[in-house]
Amino acid sequence: MELGMYAENMISNYENPSNKHSIKEPTAKAHEENISCGDRIDVYLKIEANKVKEMSFEGSGCVISMGTANMLSDEARGKSLAEIERMGREQLLKIISIDPGPVRMHCATLSLRALKRAVFGFEKKPVDEVTKDL
């Protein structure tokens, strides 16, 4: 497929996000901001039996940050907390099917950083170096 088709998918997820809302009484949540561009996100999780039952988000930002957040919300459902903890940049790039380049990588990883921080917070674990480097 062409890059254009992947970019269209990103734009569609930005313009029509199915997961952009809060969750009433979330099990875990986290806030992240990209101070260089102003993107911000709040991630909400429902966790049951050490798995993500539901993920949603609220926030504002560019097509890449908000489109990625919507796609990541779909991908996170059903994953174990251990799987979420292991996620890194490579897995995220497979989910979104585009390489945003070095300048926009922080936009793409914003929601993954928030997701992982929510999981680490829920488990009362310190945030790992992979997450800090996202």
C-alpha positions as CSV (number, residue, x, y, z in Angstrom):
1,M,0.0,0.0,0.0
2,E,1.0,3.6,-0.5
3,L,2.0,5.9,2.2
4,G,-1.1,8.0,1.2
5,M,-3.4,5.3,2.3
6,Y,-1.8,5.1,5.7
7,A,-1.9,8.8,6.1
8,E,-5.6,8.8,5.2
9,N,-6.1,6.2,8.0
10,M,-4.4,8.6,10.4
11,I,-6.5,11.5,9.3
12,S,-9.7,9.4,9.6
13,N,-8.7,8.5,13.2
14,Y,-8.1,12.1,14.0
15,E,-11.3,13.4,12.4
16,N,-13.6,10.6,13.7
17,P,-12.1,9.3,16.9
18,S,-14.2,6.5,18.4
19,N,-12.3,6.5,21.7
20,K,-12.2,10.2,22.5
21,H,-14.1,10.4,25.7
22,S,-13.6,9.9,29.4
23,I,-14.4,6.7,31.2
24,K,-16.6,7.0,34.3
25,E,-14.7,5.8,37.3
26,P,-11.5,4.7,35.5
27,T,-9.3,2.1,37.1
28,A,-6.2,4.1,36.0
29,K,-5.5,7.4,34.3
30,A,-2.5,9.5,33.3
31,H,-1.8,12.9,31.8
32,E,1.0,13.7,29.4
33,E,2.0,16.8,27.5
34,N,4.4,17.6,24.7
35,I,5.8,20.9,25.8
36,S,7.5,21.6,22.5
37,C,4.3,21.7,20.5
38,G,1.4,21.9,23.0
39,D,-0.2,18.5,22.5
40,R,-1.8,17.2,25.6
41,I,-3.6,14.0,26.5
42,D,-5.5,12.3,29.3
43,V,-5.7,8.5,29.1
44,Y,-8.4,6.6,31.0
45,L,-8.3,2.8,31.6
46,K,-10.6,0.1,32.8
47,I,-8.5,-2.8,34.0
48,E,-9.8,-6.2,34.9
49,A,-7.9,-9.4,35.6
50,N,-4.6,-7.7,34.7
51,K,-5.9,-6.8,31.3
52,V,-7.0,-3.5,29.7
53,K,-10.7,-3.9,29.2
54,E,-11.1,-0.4,27.9
55,M,-9.0,2.6,27.0
56,S,-10.1,6.1,26.0
57,F,-8.6,9.5,25.9
58,E,-9.3,13.2,25.9
59,G,-7.0,16.0,24.8
60,S,-5.9,18.2,22.0
61,G,-3.1,18.1,19.5
62,C,-2.1,17.5,15.9
63,V,-3.3,14.8,13.6
64,I,-0.4,12.5,14.5
65,S,-0.9,12.7,18.3
66,M,-4.7,12.4,18.4
67,G,-4.9,9.9,15.5
68,T,-2.3,7.7,17.1
69,A,-4.2,7.9,20.5
70,N,-7.3,6.6,18.8
71,M,-5.6,3.7,17.1
72,L,-3.6,2.8,20.3
73,S,-6.9,2.8,22.2
74,D,-8.2,0.1,19.9
75,E,-5.0,-1.9,20.1
76,A,-4.7,-1.8,23.9
77,R,-8.0,-3.5,24.5
78,G,-7.5,-7.0,25.7
79,K,-3.7,-6.7,26.2
80,S,-2.2,-7.8,29.5
81,L,-0.5,-5.2,31.6
82,A,2.8,-6.9,31.0
83,E,2.2,-6.6,27.2
84,I,1.6,-2.9,27.7
85,E,4.7,-2.4,29.8
86,R,6.8,-4.0,27.1
87,M,5.4,-1.8,24.3
88,G,7.9,0.5,22.7
89,R,8.3,2.8,19.7
90,E,8.6,-0.1,17.2
91,Q,5.3,-1.7,18.2
92,L,3.6,1.8,18.0
93,L,5.0,2.4,14.5
94,K,3.5,-1.0,13.4
95,I,0.1,0.1,14.8
96,I,0.0,3.4,13.0
97,S,1.7,2.1,9.8
98,I,3.6,5.4,9.2
99,D,7.0,6.8,10.3
100,P,6.4,10.3,11.5
101,G,10.1,11.1,11.4
102,P,12.3,12.3,14.2
103,V,10.7,15.8,14.5
104,R,7.2,14.4,15.0
105,M,8.0,11.2,16.9
106,H,7.2,12.8,20.2
107,C,3.7,13.5,18.8
108,A,3.2,9.9,17.9
109,T,4.5,8.5,21.2
110,L,2.5,10.9,23.5
111,S,-0.4,8.5,24.0
112,L,1.8,5.4,24.4
113,R,3.8,7.3,27.1
114,A,0.5,8.1,28.9
115,L,-0.9,4.6,28.5
116,K,2.3,3.1,30.0
117,R,2.4,5.6,32.8
118,A,-1.2,4.8,33.7
119,V,-0.3,1.1,33.9
120,F,2.8,1.6,35.9
121,G,0.9,3.9,38.3
122,F,-1.9,1.3,38.6
123,E,0.7,-1.4,39.5
124,K,2.6,1.0,41.8
125,K,5.8,0.5,39.8
126,P,8.3,3.1,38.8
127,V,8.2,4.1,35.1
128,D,10.9,2.2,33.1
129,E,13.6,3.8,31.0
130,V,11.9,2.8,27.7
131,T,8.8,4.8,28.7
132,K,10.9,7.8,29.8
133,D,12.7,7.8,26.4
134,L,9.5,7.7,24.3
